[in-house]
Amino acid sequence: MQFSDYIDDLARSTGFLSRLPMPARHFSGHDGSLSRAAGMFPATGLIIALCPGLAILILSAFEANAALTAILALSLLIGVTGALHEDGLADSADALGARGGREQMLEIMKDSRIGTYGVLALVISFALRVTALTIIISVIGGWSAFLICLAVGSASRTAMVWHWTVLTQARQDGVAASVGAPEDRARTLALISGAALFVLLVTLASGLVTALLGLALLAAAAGSWTSLVRSKLGGHTGDTIGATQQICETVCLATLALLL
């Protein structure tokens, strides 16, 4: 692959995972597949996390309240992604919370309406992330919180690739099926670069032990969620992939906050 191919993949993955505008030339003649571009998901996570991360830096420089800073940063993050992953979390919670079989769960995921389980999942996720980020900002300061924000943004999207490749498709007509499965090379690139970026950034922010423990808990969360989805649905959907990001981001931020 040439360097320009990596730039194209980065633009395509960023365009898919966020609402950030990307130059049209990167999509010219492209079939919409993410099979190769999935390898750049960790780098895309860095780009997406830059927006809330910079908000944390700026507000911390003015000694703004840590809780308010955390809420504003996460609100900005949701705006950048268009709540793409939150939608996946809510739909997955509604489906898996229902008392029905596999086909009923898949039908619930297609429903645009949100149910009780979806609302609760979103509230709990947002509350945990705000609380964890507030602790991180208060204990280690804005610069270190900025680095952790980048690390978690990258690693949680790395987990999406892992979930995506470990499971087969639960249905043939969903978003995940339409964009193709990640290639082996893309999966390897995502897993290695995502883990390396996480360890490097968290080590700079809070030390190597914290970084390794945080990575271990993130991997455990991704593994547990993937096992649950396999047992209930027999494969992934676009919603379960998005939910993977939310679950891993929440678990990772909470873990890092507890370790400080």
C-alpha positions in Angstrom: 0.0 0.0 0.0 1.1 3.5 -0.8 1.0 6.4 1.8 -1.9 7.9 -0.2 -3.9 4.7 0.4 -3.6 5.2 4.2 -4.8 8.8 3.9 -7.8 7.6 1.8 -8.6 5.0 4.4 -8.3 7.5 7.2 -10.7 9.9 5.5 -13.2 7.2 4.7 -13.2 5.7 8.2 -13.5 9.2 9.7 -16.3 10.1 7.3 -18.1 6.9 8.4 -17.6 7.2 12.1 -18.2 10.9 12.5 -19.8 14.0 11.0 -16.5 15.7 10.4 -16.3 16.9 6.7 -13.8 15.0 4.6 -12.5 16.0 1.1 -14.7 14.4 -1.6 -11.6 13.2 -3.6 -11.0 10.4 -1.0 -14.4 8.9 -1.9 -14.3 9.3 -5.7 -14.8 5.9 -7.3 -15.0 4.2 -4.0 -17.7 1.5 -3.5 -18.4 2.3 0.2 -16.5 -0.7 1.6 -14.7 -0.4 4.9 -12.9 -3.7 4.6 -9.5 -2.0 4.3 -10.4 1.4 5.9 -11.2 -0.4 9.2 -7.5 -0.6 9.8 -7.5 3.1 10.4 -10.3 3.1 13.1 -7.8 3.7 15.9 -6.4 6.7 14.1 -9.9 7.9 13.5 -10.6 7.6 17.2 -7.7 10.0 17.8 -9.2 12.5 15.4 -12.7 12.3 16.9 -11.3 12.5 20.5 -9.3 15.7 19.6 -12.5 17.8 19.7 -13.5 16.9 23.3 -9.9 16.6 24.3 -9.1 20.2 23.2 -12.2 21.4 25.1 -10.9 19.8 28.2 -7.5 21.5 27.7 -9.0 24.9 27.2 -11.5 24.8 30.0 -8.9 23.4 32.4 -6.5 26.2 31.5 -9.2 28.6 32.8 -9.7 26.4 35.9 -13.3 25.6 34.9 -15.3 23.2 37.1 -14.2 19.7 36.4 -17.8 18.2 36.3 -19.0 20.9 33.9 -15.9 20.4 31.8 -16.6 16.7 31.5 -20.2 17.2 30.5 -19.3 19.8 27.9 -16.6 17.5 26.5 -18.8 14.5 26.2 -21.6 16.6 24.7 -19.2 17.8 22.1 -18.1 14.2 21.4 -21.7 13.1 20.8 -22.1 16.0 18.4 -19.0 15.0 16.5 -20.1 11.4 16.1 -23.8 12.2 15.6 -24.6 9.8 18.5 -23.7 7.0 16.1 -22.4 4.7 18.8 -25.0 5.7 21.4 -27.7 4.6 18.9 -26.0 1.2 18.7 -25.9 0.9 22.5 -29.6 1.8 22.9 -30.8 -0.5 20.1 -28.6 -3.4 21.5 -29.9 -2.8 25.0 -33.5 -2.9 23.9 -33.0 -6.0 21.8 -31.0 -8.0 24.4 -33.3 -6.9 27.2 -36.4 -8.2 25.4 -37.7 -11.6 26.3 -37.8 -13.2 22.9 -35.8 -15.2 20.4 -33.0 -14.2 18.0 -35.4 -13.1 15.2 -37.4 -10.9 17.6 -34.1 -9.3 18.9 -33.0 -8.5 15.3 -36.4 -7.0 14.6 -36.2 -4.8 17.6 -32.8 -3.5 16.5 -34.3 -2.4 13.2 -37.0 -0.3 15.1 -36.0 3.4 15.2 -38.0 3.8 18.5 -36.1 3.6 21.8 -37.4 1.6 24.7 -36.8 1.5 28.5 -33.6 -0.6 28.3 -32.2 1.7 25.7 -32.9 4.8 27.8 -31.4 3.2 30.9 -28.3 2.1 29.0 -27.7 5.6 27.7 -28.3 7.3 31.0 -26.0 4.9 32.9 -23.3 5.1 30.2 -23.3 8.9 30.1 -23.4 9.2 33.9 -20.4 6.8 34.3 -18.4 8.6 31.7 -19.1 12.0 33.1 -18.2 10.9 36.6 -15.0 9.1 35.5 -13.9 12.0 33.4 -14.6 14.4 36.2 -12.4 12.4 38.5 -9.6 12.1 35.9 -9.6 15.9 35.3 -9.6 16.7 39.1 -6.8 14.2 40.0 -4.3 14.5 37.2 -5.2 17.7 35.4 -6.3 18.8 32.0 -3.2 17.8 30.0 -3.2 14.2 31.3 -7.0 14.0 30.8 -6.5 15.1 27.2 -4.1 12.2 26.6 -6.5 9.8 28.2 -9.3 11.1 26.1 -7.3 10.4 23.0 -6.2 6.9 24.3 -9.7 5.8 25.1 -11.1 7.2 21.8 -8.6 5.2 19.9 -8.8 1.9 21.9 -12.6 1.8 22.0 -12.7 2.0 18.2 -10.0 -0.7 18.0 -12.4 -2.9 20.0 -15.1 -2.3 17.4 -12.8 -3.9 14.7 -12.1 -6.9 17.0 -15.8 -7.5 17.7 -16.5 -7.1 14.0 -14.0 -9.7 12.9 -14.5 -12.3 15.7 -18.2 -12.7 14.9 -19.9 -13.5 11.7 -22.8 -11.4 10.4 -26.1 -11.9 12.3 -28.1 -10.8 9.2 -27.3 -10.1 5.6 -29.1 -6.8 5.0 -27.7 -4.6 7.8 -25.1 -1.7 7.8 -22.3 -4.0 8.8 -23.0 -6.3 6.0 -23.2 -3.5 3.4 -19.7 -2.2 4.2 -18.0 -5.5 4.3 -15.9 -7.3 6.9 -12.4 -6.0 7.8 -9.5 -7.6 5.9 -7.0 -9.6 7.9 -4.4 -6.9 7.3 -6.8 -4.2 8.4 -7.6 -6.1 11.6 -3.9 -6.6 12.4 -3.1 -3.0 11.8 -6.0 -1.8 14.0 -5.3 -4.1 16.9 -1.6 -3.4 17.0 -1.8 0.4 16.5 -4.7 0.7 18.8 -3.1 -1.1 21.7 0.2 0.7 21.1 -1.4 4.1 21.1 -3.4 3.4 24.2 -0.4 2.1 26.2 1.8 5.0 25.0 -0.8 7.8 25.8 -1.9 6.4 29.1 1.6 5.8 30.2 2.5 9.5 29.5 -0.6 10.5 31.4 -0.6 8.2 34.4 2.1 5.5 34.2 2.7 2.1 32.6 0.9 0.0 35.3 -2.3 2.1 34.9 -2.0 1.7 31.1 -1.6 -2.1 31.2 -4.4 -2.5 33.7 -6.7 -0.3 31.7 -6.0 -2.2 28.5 -6.6 -5.5 30.2 -10.0 -4.3 31.5 -10.9 -2.9 28.1 -10.1 -6.2 26.5 -12.1 -8.1 29.1 -15.1 -5.8 28.5 -14.9 -6.3 24.7 -14.6 -10.1 25.2 -17.5 -10.3 27.6 -19.8 -8.3 25.4 -18.8 -10.2 22.3 -19.5 -13.5 24.1 -22.9 -12.3 25.1 -23.8 -11.2 21.5 -22.6 -14.5 20.2 -24.8 -16.4 22.6 -27.9 -14.3 21.9 -27.6 -13.3 18.2 -25.0 -15.7 16.8 -23.2 -12.8 15.1 -22.7 -9.1 15.0 -24.8 -6.2 13.7 -24.0 -2.6 13.1 -25.7 -1.9 16.4 -23.6 -4.4 18.4 -20.4 -3.0 16.8 -21.4 0.5 17.9 -22.3 -0.7 21.4 -18.8 -2.3 21.6 -17.3 1.2 21.4 -19.6 2.6 24.1 -19.1 -0.2 26.5 -15.4 -0.2 26.1 -15.2 3.6 26.4 -17.3 3.5 29.6 -15.4 0.6 31.2 -12.0 2.1 30.3 -12.7 5.6 31.6 -14.2 4.1 34.8 -11.2 1.8 35.3 -8.7 4.6 34.8 -10.6 6.8 37.2 -10.6 4.1 39.9 -6.8 3.5 39.4 -5.8 7.1 39.9 
